[in-house]
Amino acid sequence: MQSEPKREVICADAIPWMRERGRIEGACAVTSLPDVSEVGLAMPVWRAWFLEAVKLVVNAVPDGSAAIFFQSDIKRDGVWIDKGALVMRAAEDAGAHVLFHKIVCRRPPGMLTNGRPGFTHLIAVSRVMKCPDILPIPDVIVDAGPQKWVRAMGVRAAAHAVRFARDFVGPALGRAPVIVDPFCGVGTVLAVANTLGLDALGVEKARKRAEEARELRVRPDEV
């Protein structure tokens, strides 16, 4: 009889945790790094922090695996910061290349967003993998699905990433991947991974959100 997928949530600061843990066997990372407003750093310091965090995430997975990032651009003092570009720059510095770059709508297409980003980047990178000739992920994902928290990624958007890990990364690794989210928040990615039959490992600094991440459940009809 097949056992239930496992979930582990560690309450810790992801940066020192990743530095200490290093590469995780069988891992595929699916994550969304915190915005500058969430980490309490000045913009230049946050930019350096963000670039290092991306590199650490890329370095946490085996060469034949992938790291998948959900990142929304931000606007500060009249200047837009393209976090998708930052992800690709840091990934390249870590020796990885882009597998795919998709767009997840946060608002209906054509809607004015009054200075807020209307979309999120969905970017997968790898050192070894190549993008499949046929990739069952739309270039523009219109329905991100329900959000389990105001800053959480949509459930259906997360499911696109987890299915890619299950159906493409898994065969490349020769085993079912463990979905790792070093910035797991309330646990959307972890819950989606379990619903789709994969073990999950998350890290969350805030104790309350870590507790929520251990308990969050996602119904099969939501993914």
Beta strands, then each sheet from edge to edge (+ up, - down):
strand 1: 7-11
strand 2: 27-31
strand 3: 67-71
strand 4: 74-76
strand 5: 79-81
strand 6: 97-105
strand 7: 119-126
strand 8: 140-141
strand 9: 178-181
strand 10: 200-204
sheet 1: 1+ 10+ 9+ 2+ 3+ 7- 6+ 8+
sheet 2: 4+ 5-
end
